[in-house]
Amino acid sequence: MANVMQLPDSRIETIFGERDFLDLLETYMGSEARRWLEDWLGENDDMSDYIDDLEKESEGLRARHREVMESLRKQSETIAALIREKDIDRTALSAAAGIIGSITWREINA
């Protein structure tokens, strides 16, 4: 998509991309200004890579969180079903509670 800029001398320039802007910058400010901006933009590429890595890590953490929550939900449903029964199976109830304890201990100490 093109951007239209009005320059201080009232000229209108159409910028189609980074190269057009850099050419315009070089025309009005010189090659040193262009090189400085190119270097600065290059440094920001490193930041973009870092941000992309953080976003991937965050996605992995969200997926892990969802997996853990689904496991906890399954065990809580098991406990709820055991409690609703007329004769409570204390062994099964204890096993489900133990699994919840293991999951939470693992997540706290991970």
N, C-alpha and C positions, 0 to 999 in steps of 0.2 A: 504494500500500500504506500502510496506516495504522500509525502508531507510537503506543504508549501510554506516557505518562510519569506518574510519581508525583511530585507537587510536594512541597516541604518541609512543607506543611501537611497532607499525606497525601491530598490530593485527587488523583483520577485524571483525566487529560486525554488525549483522543485527537487526534493530530495527523495530518491527512490531506495536508498540504502546507505549503509555505513560508508562505503567508498565515496559516494557523492558528497556526503557531509565532510569527509576527510579532505577531499579535493577542494571544496569550498573553504574549509579552514586553512588549507595551505595557501590558497589564493589570497586570502585576506590577512592571515597572520604569519605565514611563512612555514618553511619546512620543519623548523625546530618545534613549533607548536603542534604540528601534525605528528611528529615522532613522539612527543611527550604524551599526546592523547592515545596514540597507538600502544605505547608502553603501559599507560594507565589502564586501558581497556584489557590488555593482556593479563594484568594482575587480577582484574575482576573475573577473568575466565577461571583462574585458580579458585577464587571464592565461589564461583558457580559450581565447580566440581566438588568443593567441600560441602556446599549446601545440598547438592544432589546426593552425596554420601550420607549426610545426616537424614535426609528424607527417606532413603532406603532403610537406614537403621531404624528410623521411627516406624516405618511400615512393618518391619520385622517384629518390633516390640509390640505393636498393636495386634499383630496376628498371634503372638505368644500370649498376650493378655486375654484375647478372646478364647484361645484354646484352654487356658487355665480356668477362666470363668465358666466355660461350658462343662469342664470336668467337675467343678464345684457344684454347678447347678444339677448335674446328673446325680451326684451323691446326696444333695439335699432332697431331691425328689425321692430317692431310695429311702432316706430316713423318714420322710413324711409318709410314705406308703407303709413302712414298718410300724410307725406309731398308730396309724389308722386301723391296723389289724386288731382283732379281738385279743388274740394271744400274741404278745410282743416277743419277737425273736431277738433276745438280747445279744446273741452272738452276731447276727447279721447287722444289728444296729451298731454294735461296737466296731465291727469291721468297716462300715460306712463312715463312722465318725473317725476311725483311724486313718482312712484314706484322705479325708478332708484335712486332718492334722498333718499328714505327710505332704500333701500338695501345698498347704500354706507354709509349712516349715521350709520346703524346697524353695518357694518363691521369696520368702523373707531372707534366706541365706544365700541366694543366688548372686 
